[in-house]
Amino acid sequence: MIRVLAILFGALFTVATAWALGAILFRKLALTLEAWERRLLEFVVGSACLSAIIFALCAVRFIHRGVLLLLGLAAIGYAGYSGALRFVGKPFPPLPRLWRWVFIAAFAVFTYLAFFHALMPEDSPDGMAYHLGTVFKYQQARGFPRITTDIYANLSEGVEMLFLFAF
């Protein structure tokens, strides 16, 4: 049970940090968007920012659990302090009642299936060897190690940087 809670913490902390970084950037840029449009784009742009930060930390071999925890707490804390997490923008017009319930039902089923599928142990060769295997090597080496025996280690590592943050 402790392991499941640690996995959930890693996933939620990564999402919160990425969202906070995106909110900080959007606040600094003073963009005017619809409320939910802004929230979703903050997460996507924040994920790219977090991935770039983790890449830079890997390049200088400064990947430590404490550093990543401090980075996340600082981003979330600053976003809250600066008011970047406030819900701003004009809301979308409300959905008709039928479409709202159809969306809620479909979203609930998908969320239930995806949540329990995500908690299952990784058993795909691609997931164990490339996605998580390479991330594990990065974590053990505190950054980018020299990997000459794996062709997949030379591929782009965008999402894997977020896996490393959650790892």
Phi and psi in degrees as a GROMACS rama.xvg file:
@    title "Ramachandran Plot"
@    xaxis  label "Phi"
@    yaxis  label "Psi"
@TYPE xy
-62.5981  -39.2318  ILE-2
-64.9608  -39.9151  ARG-3
-64.0392  -42.9684  VAL-4
-64.38  -37.1124  LEU-5
-65.9437  -40.1207  ALA-6
-64.8315  -44.4169  ILE-7
-64.0677  -40.8059  LEU-8
-60.694  -46.2294  PHE-9
-59.032  -43.131  GLY-10
-67.7872  -47.8991  ALA-11
-68.2745  -36.8097  LEU-12
-66.3727  -37.7295  PHE-13
-64.9746  -45.5306  THR-14
-62.1343  -45.1151  VAL-15
-64.231  -40.5832  ALA-16
-66.3246  -45.125  THR-17
-61.6936  -43.4982  ALA-18
-62.8798  -41.7683  TRP-19
-64.248  -42.89  ALA-20
-62.4781  -41.7937  LEU-21
-65.0137  -39.6773  GLY-22
-65.2706  -39.9943  ALA-23
-62.6535  -46.3282  ILE-24
-63.157  -45.3537  LEU-25
-65.086  -34.7293  PHE-26
-67.4298  -41.2777  ARG-27
-66.5666  -34.2244  LYS-28
-81.0207  -14.3031  LEU-29
54.3177  48.3356  ALA-30
-78.7241  144.576  LEU-31
-108.532  113.311  THR-32
-137.394  168.303  LEU-33
-63.5699  155.758  GLU-34
-59.8715  -53.6257  ALA-35
-74.6918  -31.075  TRP-36
-61.0788  -43.321  GLU-37
-63.2939  -45.6534  ARG-38
-59.2472  -45.3343  ARG-39
-69.0714  -40.7436  LEU-40
-69.3975  -31.5464  LEU-41
-60.2395  -41.5708  GLU-42
-66.7702  -44.2891  PHE-43
-65.1966  -48.0051  VAL-44
-67.8352  -38.3801  VAL-45
-63.9816  -34.5528  GLY-46
-63.6647  -40.8132  SER-47
-65.074  -40.5856  ALA-48
-63.9043  -45.4267  CYS-49
-63.7542  -40.196  LEU-50
-61.9548  -41.6439  SER-51
-66.9659  -38.752  ALA-52
-64.6173  -44.2828  ILE-53
-64.372  -38.5771  ILE-54
-59.0707  -45.9016  PHE-55
-63.7304  -40.8755  ALA-56
-64.6805  -36.8965  LEU-57
-66.4065  -38.5513  CYS-58
-63.5321  -32.2624  ALA-59
-100.248  9.51146  VAL-60
54.4147  53.6106  ARG-61
-121.811  33.1014  PHE-62
-87.7025  106.182  ILE-63
-134.763  147.991  HIS-64
-56.5056  -43.4626  ARG-65
-64.9246  -39.0969  GLY-66
-64.7286  -43.5738  VAL-67
-67.7108  -38.8869  LEU-68
-64.5249  -44.1992  LEU-69
-63.9967  -40.9886  LEU-70
-58.9589  -47.8917  LEU-71
-64.555  -46.1422  GLY-72
-63.6885  -38.1488  LEU-73
-66.3499  -42.451  ALA-74
-65.2782  -45.7796  ALA-75
-66.9992  -42.4335  ILE-76
-64.3483  -44.296  GLY-77
-66.6097  -39.012  TYR-78
-62.7679  -40.5336  ALA-79
-68.9953  -42.9603  GLY-80
-64.848  -40.6506  TYR-81
-80.8468  -8.36733  SER-82
84.8101  11.077  GLY-83
-69.3027  -21.565  ALA-84
-87.7326  -1.19972  LEU-85
-65.6738  144.259  ARG-86
-79.7525  104.206  PHE-87
-119.829  162.163  VAL-88
105.528  160.873  GLY-89
-82.3153  141.235  LYS-90
-77.1967  156.466  PRO-91
-67.3327  155.91  PHE-92
-64.4259  147.951  PRO-93
-66.5783  146.808  PRO-94
-74.968  151.119  LEU-95
-60.9995  151.941  PRO-96
-55.7197  -43.2038  ARG-97
-60.7742  -47.36  LEU-98
-67.2815  -33.8792  TRP-99
-62.7959  -44.9518  ARG-100
-70.4346  -34.85  TRP-101
-62.9557  -45.3523  VAL-102
-63.0294  -45.7332  PHE-103
-61.8826  -42.4613  ILE-104
-64.9325  -46.8167  ALA-105
-64.751  -42.1829  ALA-106
-65.3035  -38.6495  PHE-107
-65.7606  -43.4689  ALA-108
-64.4309  -46.8194  VAL-109
-62.2792  -43.5782  PHE-110
-62.514  -43.0527  THR-111
-60.6231  -49.8306  TYR-112
-65.7926  -44.5189  LEU-113
-66.8758  -38.3989  ALA-114
-63.2453  -49.0522  PHE-115
-75.1151  -27.5238  PHE-116
-68.8049  -38.3645  HIS-117
-67.5618  -27.0185  ALA-118
-80.9803  -11.8403  LEU-119
-69.827  150.213  MET-120
-62.8687  145.186  PRO-121
-70.9508  126.192  GLU-122
-129.447  1.03619  ASP-123
-81.9042  141.766  SER-124
-59.8411  -38.5785  PRO-125
-64.9461  -43.1531  ASP-126
-67.0142  -42.25  GLY-127
-75.3331  -39.6672  MET-128
-85.4723  -43.837  ALA-129
-95.5191  -60.9223  TYR-130
-65.7652  -58.2998  HIS-131
-88.31  -29.1528  LEU-132
-64.5801  -44.6324  GLY-133
-67.5762  -39.6772  THR-134
-62.0537  -40.2402  VAL-135
-62.6376  -39.658  PHE-136
-64.4026  -39.7923  LYS-137
-62.7766  -42.5127  TYR-138
-66.4116  -41.2054  GLN-139
-66.4436  -35.8346  GLN-140
-88.9461  -1.76319  ALA-141
63.4431  21.4409  ARG-142
163.983  -153.938  GLY-143
-84.0586  112.47  PHE-144
-85.6444  166.54  PRO-145
-82.1243  113.248  ARG-146
-115.763  110.789  ILE-147
-110.522  -1.5194  THR-148
-108.198  4.9193  THR-149
-135.805  113.872  ASP-150
-64.7088  -29.5442  ILE-151
-70.9054  -21.1464  TYR-152
-68.8086  -15.427  ALA-153
-93.8481  -0.913772  ASN-154
-79.1391  165.111  LEU-155
-63.103  147.171  SER-156
-123.555  50.3425  GLU-157
-66.7726  -63.433  GLY-158
-70.1957  -28.9362  VAL-159
-63.1419  -27.0385  GLU-160
-65.4113  -35.4594  MET-161
-71.3886  -35.7802  LEU-162
-61.2279  -40.3383  PHE-163
-64.0254  -39.1971  LEU-164
-63.5352  -41.3575  PHE-165
-75.8375  -25.3685  ALA-166
